[in-house]
């Protein structure tokens, strides 16, 4: 998740079975309709899920909790980030039915930040206060997708090997705070990864800022192939801050016990 460059505590998640063309536009004709119907039915059966992710950077531990609620038009997602000794950070996201973001709010008492970003056609308008100062910016996203929370919305990537597409996300920390970045996601192979004391098979997805920006930020994400849930990711916190490792440590999904 680029917002903070680190994983987040996940809540409910729905697997979306569609692909995109090179411009990041949806092309749902490339995957079987039956798979989409079965997946959608399974997701709607669970009205809500809560996922917890624990992020570790050196001796620092941060817990991210995602709460996702299905709406008739898409999803409402709340992310609560808790670090010992610091005020919590709250993010709220509204998306359409394929997790393309429609609005995002970010609140951090520690940095005196409260911003809201809303998509309006091919533009995203961000306004509010950042570090105690007024901010207003308009970003042209050229019709590409806006995925603010990497673990949510990219589940569909586990359905295709060697696929690549681009999307946008707004940064919340460091030099990229309250600025938009264009990202490239590349789907790799199934790999065995260590999750706690278990070795699990997961789809590897490499995400980085597009072009020369990849020098500043990149991350490796692993998704469970059975339902697209994000299990583990290793990403940059920003220049000079080192890498963070985030693992799924709890999930409320009925499927959790059987995986």
N, C-alpha and C positions, 0 to 999 in steps of 0.2 A: 504494500500500500504506500503510494508515494506521499501521501499527505504528511506522514511523519517519517517515511522511509522505513517503517517497521511494521510488523504484523499486528493484528488486532484481535481482540477477543471477539469471536464470531457468534452470531446468533443463528437464526434460521436461514437456510439457504435452499434455493431451488435450482435444479440443474436445467440448463437451457440447451436444447440440441439444435443449434443452427450454426452456420459458418458465415464468413464475411469474404468479400472480395479484397483486392489489394488496397482499396481506399477505405477499408473498415466498414463497408456497407453490408447489410445482412443479405444472405443468399440462402434462404431456408429450403430451397429445392434440392440441395445437395445431400440431405440426410433423410432417411426413411421417415415418413409421416407417422408410422406406427410407433417408432421409438419415441417421437415427440409426445404422442398421446399418452403412452404408458408412463413416461417420465412426469408429465404434467399432472396426471391423475394421482400419482404417488405423492407429489409435493402438496397438492391441495388437501390431501387427507390430513396432513399435519398443519393445523392452523398457525402454529408458531414453534420456533426453535430458538434455543440459546446456545451459542458456542463460546467457549472460553479459550483464549490463546495466551500463552505466557512467552514473553519476549525477554531475552537475556543479552545484554551488551556488557562484556566484562563482568563487574560485580553488581551491575544495576539490573533490577528486575521490574518489568512493567506488565500489567495484566490488562488485556483488551477483551471486552465482552460485547458481542454482537447480538442484538435483538431484532428479529425480522418478522414483519407482519404482512401477510398477503392481503392486498386490496383488490377491488374489482378492476382497477386500471393499472395495477402494478404492485409495487412494494414500498413499505415504509421501514426504514432501517435506522436503528439507533446504535451508536458505538460509544461505549464508556471506557475510557482509558484511565487506569489508576496506577500511580507510582507512589511508593511510601514517602511521606513527608512533603508531597506536592498536591495542590488542588487537582481535582479530576478534570479531564478534558472530555467534552461531550460533542459528538457529531450526529447530525440527523440528515438522512438522505431520503429523497423520494425518487423512485424510478418508474419507468414504464414496465411492461410485462417482460421485456428482454434485458432488464437491468441497465438500460441506457439512462443516465442520470437526468432528472428534470430540475431538481433543486438540491442544494447542500448548505447546511449551516455548521459553523465551527465556533465553539465557545471554550476559551481558556482564560481562567481568572489569573493564572500565573503570569501570562504575557499581555494581559489587558486586551484580549482579542475577542471580538464577536463579529463575524462576517456571515453574509448570506450570498450565495451565488445561484442564479436562475438562468436556465437556458431559454433563449428567445430566438427561434429559428436557427440560423447558422452562427449565432453569437451566444456567448455566456457573459452575463453581466454580474460582476462581483462588487459588493459595497458593504460598508460597515466601519469598524475600527480595528486596527492592527497595531499592537504595541502602544495603545493609547492615542493613535493618530488616525484621522479619517482616511479612508481609502475607497477609491472607486475606479474600477478598471473594466474594460470591455475586451473580450477575446474573440477573435474570429476562428472558429473551429472547422471551417470548410466542410461542414456536413458530416464529419467523422464522429464516431461514438465518444461519449464521455463516461468513463468508468472511474469513479472517485475511489472506490474501495476494491483493491485488486482481488481479494479472496472472494468477493461477491460479484457475480456477473461474468467471470471468466471461466466458469465451470465447463462451459461448452467446449473449451479447448481440449479437454481430455478425449474428445471423440474423434480427433483428427491428428495424424502424425505429420510432421514437417510442414505445418501450416504457419503462416505469418500474417499479422495484420497490425494496424496502428490505431491508437486511440489517444484521448486527452485526459489529463488529470491535473488538479490544482495542488500545488505544494502548500504545506502548513508550517514547516519549520526550515530553519537554515536559510541559505541564499536563495532558495526557490520559494520561500514563503509568499503566499498570495499572488503567485505568478503561475502561469499555465505551462505545462510541458507536454510535448508530443512523444508518445511511447511506442516502442516496437515490441510486440510479443511474438516469440518463436516457440512452437511446440516441438518437444523432443520425444525421446523414447520412454518406455516404461523402465523404471529403475528400482532397485531395492534400496530403501533408505531406513535409517535407524530412527524410530519414534519411541522415545522412552526406552523400555527394555525389549521392544519388539522390532523386528525387521519387517517392513511392509513394502508391497509393490505399488509404485505410484508413477504418475505421468509427470515428466519434468517439463517445465515451461520457463524459459528465460525471458525476463522483461528488462528493458533498458530504455533510457532516454534515446530518442532517435538521433542519428548522425553523431557528431562529435560530443554531444551531451552524454553519451554512454560512458565517457571518462568520469563524469561527475556522479552518475547514479546507475546502478544495475542491481538486479535481484534474481535469485533462483527460487522457483516455487514448485512444490510437488502436490499433485492432486490425486485423490482416490479415484481410480477408474470406474468403480461401480456406481458412484453417484456424483462425482465431480467435486467432492468436498476438499477444500484446501487443508492439507495435513501439516505442512512444514514449509518455512521459507527462510532464506538467508539473504539479507539485503544490506545495503549501505545505509547508515544514518546520516551521511553527509561527509563532505571533505574533512579529513582529520579526525573523524569520530569512530572509525572502525566499523566492523560488521556486526550485525545483530542476528540472533537465531531465534525464531519464533516457532513454537509447536502447539498443535491442538491438544489441549489438556483436559477438556470436558465438552460434552455435547449432549443435548437433550433429545436428539432425534431417536425415534424408536428403532432405527436401523443400527444405532451405535453398538449395541451389545452383540449384534450378529456379525459385525465386520472384523 
